[in-house]
Amino acid sequence: MRICIAGASGAFGMKHMDAIAAIEGAEVVSVVGTKIDAIKAFAAERQIPHFTTDLAESLARDDVDAVILATPTQLHAAQTIQCLEAGKHVMSEIPMADSIEDARRVVAVKKETGLVAMAGHTRRFNPSHQWIHNKVKAGELTVQQMDVQTYFFRRSNKNALGQTRSWTDHLLWHHACHTVDLFQYQTGETASKVQALQGPIHPELGIAMDMSIGMKVPAGAICTLSLSFNNDGPFGTFFRYICDQGTYLARYDDLYDGNDHKIDLSDVAVSNNGIELQDREFIAAIQEGREPNSCVTQAIEAMETLSRLEQCLED
């Protein structure tokens, strides 16, 4: 499987580079960046045969089977459609779009082309969340509440590596997207009730720096999500599952019980790396000619809920 990674030298592009290197039978053959000298040096360092600043150049190559987009949020929808219309399978980092109209267009083009189009909802693939999902599917657990905190300190426009960003991140359409999708995935239902509040808009970044979201599904489970770019550590997203049979704390790929005892996840998947498992699913779906877990036709449900939450903020 010959893959192009757009945004390869960014924070998440690097994670995908490392993930693909761990997958037998997959290789990165093309990388796309924004500055020619930087992406040339990156390709040389990683021994990638092709580099460019123009995604269309990579899409025109016969030796590219599929594309992973680790590019700015605002480009995801247009670039996903560009890849599909060029005949390439594609996986975009989340969100698949930053508006419901663009998300619906992505789904329409995916259906028109019949190609694999996947949204990178990594939480579906983290072993910690997979363990919970497997227990729920087996009837051993019922989620009663998810209490989630997404906290960063980003009063200036920096990425996860502390580097200056060329685009503005967003608490709702990016960071909340993870939890909205995961809550609906774990409960197997779409939120029937939603509410959202946001703090003051940053005068320079033009986005809210604090946000509170609540959701409820028809069966009764609720989710409370707190997000902030004003939090001065610890950073990251932390999940508390309050279930009918125990409480569980998920910290990325690791899982603990309510008393902070670590749970053995060694038998959940072939890797303990959620990004690698996500990329493995993308490649397997292409090879097997099937829709992947987190296909855009599934991910659209989270986008519809995000659109409703956005309406709450506007109201």
C-alpha positions in Angstrom: 0.0 0.0 0.0 1.7 3.2 -1.3 0.7 6.2 0.7 1.0 10.0 0.4 0.9 12.0 3.6 -0.1 15.7 3.3 1.2 17.7 6.2 3.8 15.0 6.9 6.1 17.2 9.0 3.5 18.5 11.3 2.6 17.2 14.8 0.1 14.5 13.6 1.8 14.0 10.2 4.8 12.7 12.1 2.6 10.3 14.1 1.2 8.9 10.9 4.8 8.6 9.5 5.8 6.5 12.5 2.6 4.5 12.3 3.0 3.5 8.7 6.6 2.5 9.3 5.2 -0.1 11.8 2.8 -1.6 9.3 4.1 -4.4 7.1 3.3 -3.9 3.4 2.7 -0.2 3.7 5.1 2.6 2.8 5.0 6.4 2.4 6.0 7.2 -1.2 5.1 10.9 -1.3 4.9 13.8 1.2 3.3 17.2 0.8 4.3 20.3 2.7 3.8 24.1 2.6 7.5 25.1 2.2 9.6 23.5 -0.5 12.9 23.6 1.3 11.5 22.2 4.5 9.6 19.3 2.8 12.6 18.5 0.6 14.8 18.2 3.7 12.1 16.1 5.5 11.8 13.7 2.5 15.6 13.3 2.4 15.8 12.6 6.1 13.0 10.0 5.9 14.1 8.6 2.6 10.8 9.4 0.9 11.1 9.3 -2.9 8.8 12.2 -3.8 8.0 15.5 -2.2 6.0 18.5 -3.3 4.0 21.6 -2.0 1.1 20.8 -4.4 -1.3 18.0 -3.4 -2.4 17.7 -7.0 1.1 16.6 -8.1 1.0 13.7 -5.7 -2.6 12.7 -6.7 -1.4 12.5 -10.4 1.2 9.9 -9.6 0.5 6.2 -10.4 2.5 5.0 -7.4 0.1 6.7 -4.9 -2.8 4.4 -3.8 -4.1 6.4 -0.9 -3.7 9.7 1.0 -3.6 10.7 4.6 -4.5 14.3 5.3 -2.8 15.8 8.4 -3.4 19.3 7.1 -5.2 22.3 8.6 -8.9 21.8 9.6 -10.1 24.4 7.1 -8.6 22.3 4.2 -10.0 18.9 5.1 -13.3 18.9 3.2 -11.9 20.4 0.0 -8.8 18.1 0.0 -10.8 15.0 0.8 -13.0 15.7 -2.2 -9.9 16.5 -4.3 -8.5 13.1 -3.4 -11.7 11.2 -4.2 -12.2 12.9 -7.5 -8.6 12.0 -8.4 -9.4 8.3 -7.7 -7.5 8.0 -4.5 -8.7 6.5 -1.2 -8.4 9.1 1.6 -8.3 9.4 5.4 -8.6 12.9 6.9 -7.7 13.9 10.4 -10.7 15.1 12.3 -12.8 17.0 11.7 -13.8 15.9 8.2 -15.1 19.5 7.7 -15.7 22.6 9.8 -19.2 23.1 8.6 -22.1 20.7 8.2 -22.6 21.7 4.6 -19.1 20.7 3.7 -19.4 17.4 5.7 -22.5 16.5 3.8 -20.7 17.2 0.5 -17.8 14.9 1.5 -20.3 12.1 2.1 -22.0 12.7 -1.2 -18.7 12.5 -3.1 -17.7 9.4 -1.2 -20.9 7.7 -2.3 -20.4 8.8 -5.9 -16.9 7.5 -6.2 -17.3 4.3 -4.0 -13.8 4.8 -2.7 -12.7 4.4 0.9 -13.1 7.8 2.8 -12.3 7.7 6.5 -12.3 10.3 9.2 -9.5 9.9 11.7 -11.5 9.4 14.9 -8.6 8.0 16.8 -10.6 7.6 20.0 -12.5 4.7 18.4 -9.1 2.9 18.0 -7.3 3.7 21.3 -7.1 0.3 23.1 -8.6 2.0 26.2 -11.8 3.0 24.4 -11.8 -0.3 22.5 -11.9 -2.2 25.7 -14.9 -0.3 26.9 -16.6 -0.7 23.5 -16.1 -4.4 23.5 -17.6 -4.7 27.0 -20.6 -2.7 26.0 -21.1 -4.7 22.8 -20.9 -7.9 24.8 -23.6 -6.7 27.2 -21.1 -6.6 30.2 -21.2 -2.8 30.7 -23.7 0.0 30.2 -22.4 3.6 30.0 -24.4 5.8 32.3 -22.2 8.9 32.1 -19.1 10.1 30.4 -17.3 12.9 32.1 -14.6 14.4 29.8 -12.0 17.1 30.2 -10.1 18.5 27.2 -7.5 21.0 28.5 -4.7 22.9 26.8 -2.8 26.1 27.2 -3.0 27.9 23.9 -3.3 31.6 24.4 -1.1 32.0 21.3 -1.5 30.1 18.0 0.7 27.0 18.6 0.4 23.3 17.7 0.9 20.2 19.8 4.7 20.6 19.4 4.7 24.2 20.5 5.3 25.5 17.0 3.5 28.5 15.5 0.4 27.5 13.6 -0.6 29.0 10.2 -4.3 28.3 11.0 -6.6 28.7 14.0 -7.7 25.6 16.0 -11.3 25.4 17.3 -12.7 23.9 20.5 -16.0 22.8 19.0 -15.3 21.6 15.5 -12.0 20.0 16.4 -11.5 19.1 20.0 -15.2 18.5 20.9 -15.5 16.4 17.7 -13.5 13.6 19.4 -15.8 13.3 22.3 -19.1 13.8 20.5 -18.2 11.0 18.1 -16.9 8.7 20.9 -20.0 9.3 23.1 -22.4 8.3 20.3 -20.1 5.4 19.3 -19.9 4.0 22.8 -23.7 4.3 23.5 -24.7 3.3 19.9 -27.2 6.2 19.8 -27.3 9.8 18.5 -27.7 12.5 21.1 -31.3 13.5 21.4 -30.6 16.5 23.7 -27.7 18.9 23.5 -26.6 22.1 25.2 -23.5 24.3 24.9 -22.0 27.4 26.5 -18.8 29.2 25.6 -16.7 31.8 27.3 -15.4 35.1 25.8 -14.0 35.3 22.3 -10.2 35.8 22.2 -9.5 39.2 20.7 -6.8 38.0 18.4 -7.5 34.4 17.7 -11.3 35.0 17.2 -12.3 31.8 19.0 -13.8 31.0 22.4 -11.1 29.7 24.8 -13.5 27.9 27.2 -16.5 25.8 26.4 -19.0 23.5 28.2 -21.0 20.8 26.4 -23.8 18.5 27.5 -25.4 15.6 25.7 -28.0 12.9 26.3 -29.0 9.9 24.2 -32.5 8.4 24.2 -31.6 5.5 26.5 -30.6 8.0 29.2 -26.8 8.1 29.2 -25.3 11.6 29.5 -22.0 13.2 28.6 -20.5 16.3 30.2 -17.6 17.8 28.3 -15.4 20.7 29.6 -12.9 22.2 27.1 -10.3 25.0 27.6 -7.4 26.6 25.9 -6.8 28.6 29.2 -5.7 25.6 31.3 -2.1 25.8 32.6 -1.6 22.0 32.9 -1.9 19.1 33.0 -2.7 19.0 29.2 -4.7 16.5 27.1 -8.1 14.8 27.2 -9.2 12.7 30.1 -12.2 10.4 30.0 -14.2 9.0 33.0 -16.7 6.3 32.2 -19.3 5.9 34.9 -20.9 2.5 34.2 -23.4 0.2 35.8 -20.5 -2.2 36.5 -17.6 0.0 37.6 -15.9 3.3 36.8 -13.0 3.6 34.3 -10.5 6.3 33.5 -9.1 6.5 29.9 -6.0 8.4 29.3 -5.3 8.1 25.6 -4.1 4.5 25.0 -4.1 3.5 28.7 -7.1 2.5 30.9 -7.5 2.5 34.7 -10.3 1.4 37.0 -12.0 3.9 39.4 -9.3 3.3 42.0 -6.5 4.1 39.5 -5.4 0.5 39.0 -4.1 0.0 35.5 -6.0 -2.5 33.3 -4.1 -4.9 31.1 -5.0 -4.1 27.4 -2.5 -6.4 25.8 -5.2 -8.6 24.3 -7.3 -5.8 22.8 -5.4 -5.2 19.6 -2.1 -5.8 17.7 -0.7 -2.5 18.9 -1.1 -0.2 21.9 -0.8 2.8 19.5 -4.2 4.3 18.6 -2.8 6.1 15.5 -1.2 2.9 14.2 -4.5 1.0 14.8 -6.4 3.7 12.9 -4.0 3.5 10.0 -4.2 -0.3 10.0 -8.0 0.0 9.7 -7.7 2.4 6.8 -5.3 0.1 4.9 -7.2 -3.1 5.6 -10.5 -1.5 4.4 -8.9 -0.6 1.1 -7.3 -4.1 0.7 -10.6 -5.8 1.6 -12.9 -3.6 -0.4 -15.1 -2.6 2.6 -16.1 0.5 4.5 -13.8 1.2 7.5 -14.7 1.9 11.0 -15.1 5.7 11.1 -16.0 5.9 7.4 -17.3 9.4 6.7 -20.8 7.9 6.3 -20.5 7.1 10.0 -18.6 10.2 11.1 -21.3 12.5 9.6 -23.5 11.7 12.7 -21.0 13.5 14.9 -20.9 16.4 12.5 -24.7 16.7 12.6 -24.5 16.8 16.4 -21.7 19.4 16.3 -23.9 21.5 14.0 -26.7 21.4 16.6 -24.3 22.4 19.4 -23.0 25.3 17.3 -26.6 26.5 17.0 -26.8 26.4 20.9 -23.7 28.7 21.0 -25.2 31.1 18.5 -28.5 31.2 20.4 
